[in-house]
Amino acid sequence: MIRITKIFTFETAHVLYNYDGKCKNMHGHSYKLFVTVKGNPINNLDDPKNGMVVDFGDIKKIVKEEIVDIWDHAVLVNGASPHKSLGENLQNEGHKVIFCDYQPTCENMLYDIASKIKSKLPSEIQLAYLKLHETENSYGEWLAEEN
C-alpha cells in the first residue's frame, strides 16, 4: 500500500456563532489543505497510469471541484445559526456565501472535506489523511483509521 499527497491552498472566511474569543468576528484564513490517499500502484504495462496509485491530476480535479473552487474567496456561515441572516445579507450584496449545517471550524470543515472527497474517489483508492492549516502554525487533522 502506497500513500500519495497533494497540497492545495485557498482563501476562505468564516463566522463562528457564539464563540467567546476574538475570532467571534468574521475573519479569513489562507488555508493549506494536505490530501493523502492510499492504494496499490497499477501494475499493467498497457495502462497509461502504470506504476501510479492514482494520477495526481485526478486528485487535483476532485479537490478543486468539490472544495477549492467552491470555498475559495467565500464566507462559510452556519446556516442553522442566527448568522444565517448575516450570510443572506452578504449574499444580497453580491458576496460568495456558503451555508453550512455546522459551525465552520477547522475541525468541522475537515469532516465536510473528507465526506466530499471520499464520495468522488475510485473504489480502489481510499482517503487516508487530511491536514488543514488555518494558519502557518495551527491546523487540524483527519485520519481514516479514526473515522
C-alpha positions as CSV (number, residue, x, y, z in Angstrom):
1,M,0.0,0.0,0.0
2,I,1.4,3.4,-1.0
3,R,0.2,6.8,0.2
4,I,0.4,9.9,-2.0
5,T,-0.3,13.5,-1.0
6,K,-1.4,16.6,-2.9
7,I,-1.4,20.0,-1.3
8,F,-3.9,22.8,-2.1
9,T,-4.3,26.4,-0.9
10,F,-7.4,28.6,-0.8
11,E,-8.7,31.8,0.9
12,T,-11.8,31.5,2.9
13,A,-13.6,33.5,5.6
14,H,-15.8,32.2,8.3
15,V,-18.1,33.4,11.0
16,L,-18.2,31.4,14.3
17,Y,-21.6,31.9,16.0
18,N,-21.5,32.3,19.8
19,Y,-17.7,32.0,20.0
20,D,-16.2,33.7,23.0
21,G,-12.8,34.8,21.7
22,K,-11.6,37.5,19.3
23,C,-12.3,35.2,16.4
24,K,-16.0,35.7,17.0
25,N,-15.7,38.4,14.4
26,M,-15.9,37.4,10.7
27,H,-12.4,36.7,9.6
28,G,-10.5,34.8,6.9
29,H,-7.6,32.4,6.5
30,S,-5.1,31.3,3.9
31,Y,-5.9,27.6,4.2
32,K,-3.5,24.9,3.2
33,L,-5.0,21.5,2.7
34,F,-3.0,18.3,2.5
35,V,-4.9,15.4,0.9
36,T,-3.4,11.9,1.3
37,V,-4.9,8.9,-0.5
38,K,-3.7,5.3,-0.5
39,G,-3.8,2.3,-2.7
40,N,-1.7,-0.1,-4.7
41,P,0.2,1.1,-7.8
42,I,-1.2,-0.1,-11.0
43,N,0.8,-3.0,-12.4
44,N,-0.2,-3.2,-16.1
45,L,2.1,-2.1,-18.9
46,D,-0.9,-1.4,-21.1
47,D,-2.4,1.1,-18.6
48,P,-1.3,4.7,-19.2
49,K,-1.3,5.1,-15.4
50,N,1.0,2.1,-14.9
51,G,3.0,2.5,-11.7
52,M,0.7,5.1,-10.1
53,V,-1.7,4.7,-7.2
54,V,-3.8,7.4,-8.9
55,D,-2.8,10.3,-11.1
56,F,-2.1,13.5,-9.1
57,G,-4.2,15.3,-11.7
58,D,-7.2,13.2,-10.8
59,I,-6.9,14.1,-7.1
60,K,-6.4,17.8,-8.2
61,K,-9.6,17.7,-10.2
62,I,-11.7,16.2,-7.4
63,V,-10.4,18.5,-4.7
64,K,-10.7,21.6,-6.9
65,E,-14.3,20.8,-8.0
66,E,-15.5,19.8,-4.5
67,I,-13.6,22.2,-2.3
68,V,-11.3,24.8,-3.7
69,D,-13.4,26.2,-6.5
70,I,-16.4,26.4,-4.2
71,W,-14.8,27.7,-1.0
72,D,-12.1,29.9,-2.4
73,H,-12.9,33.6,-1.5
74,A,-16.2,32.6,0.1
75,V,-17.6,33.1,3.5
76,L,-18.7,30.0,5.4
77,V,-21.7,30.6,7.6
78,N,-23.6,28.2,9.9
79,G,-27.0,28.2,8.2
80,A,-28.6,26.7,11.3
81,S,-27.5,29.7,13.5
82,P,-28.8,33.3,13.7
83,H,-25.8,34.2,11.5
84,K,-27.9,32.9,8.6
85,S,-29.4,36.4,8.2
86,L,-25.8,37.8,8.1
87,G,-25.0,35.4,5.3
88,E,-28.1,36.3,3.4
89,N,-27.3,40.0,3.7
90,L,-23.8,39.4,2.4
91,Q,-25.2,37.3,-0.4
92,N,-27.7,40.0,-1.3
93,E,-24.7,42.4,-1.5
94,G,-23.0,40.1,-4.1
95,H,-20.7,38.2,-1.8
96,K,-20.0,34.5,-2.2
97,V,-21.5,32.7,0.9
98,I,-21.6,29.0,1.6
99,F,-24.2,28.0,4.2
100,C,-23.0,25.0,6.2
101,D,-25.1,22.8,8.5
102,Y,-22.3,23.0,11.1
103,Q,-20.2,25.6,13.0
104,P,-17.5,26.3,10.3
105,T,-14.4,25.5,12.4
106,C,-11.3,23.9,11.0
107,E,-12.4,20.6,12.7
108,N,-15.8,20.5,11.2
109,M,-14.5,21.6,7.8
110,L,-12.3,18.6,7.8
111,Y,-15.3,16.3,8.3
112,D,-17.0,18.0,5.4
113,I,-13.9,17.8,3.2
114,A,-13.5,14.1,3.9
115,S,-17.1,13.4,3.0
116,K,-16.9,15.3,-0.3
117,I,-13.6,13.7,-1.4
118,K,-14.4,10.1,-0.3
119,S,-17.6,10.2,-2.4
120,K,-15.6,11.0,-5.6
121,L,-12.7,8.6,-5.2
122,P,-12.4,5.5,-7.4
123,S,-13.3,2.4,-5.3
124,E,-9.7,1.1,-5.3
125,I,-8.4,4.4,-3.8
126,Q,-9.0,5.3,-0.1
127,L,-8.8,8.6,1.6
128,A,-6.2,8.1,4.3
129,Y,-5.4,11.5,5.8
130,L,-6.3,15.2,5.7
131,K,-4.4,18.1,7.3
132,L,-6.0,21.6,7.2
133,H,-3.8,24.6,8.2
134,E,-5.8,27.7,9.2
135,T,-2.6,29.5,9.9
136,E,1.1,28.6,9.5
137,N,1.2,27.1,13.0
138,S,-2.5,26.0,13.6
139,Y,-4.0,23.0,11.9
140,G,-6.4,20.1,12.3
141,E,-6.0,16.5,11.1
142,W,-8.4,13.8,9.9
143,L,-7.2,10.2,9.9
144,A,-9.2,7.4,8.2
145,E,-8.4,4.8,10.8
146,E,-10.1,7.0,13.4
147,N,-13.2,7.8,11.5
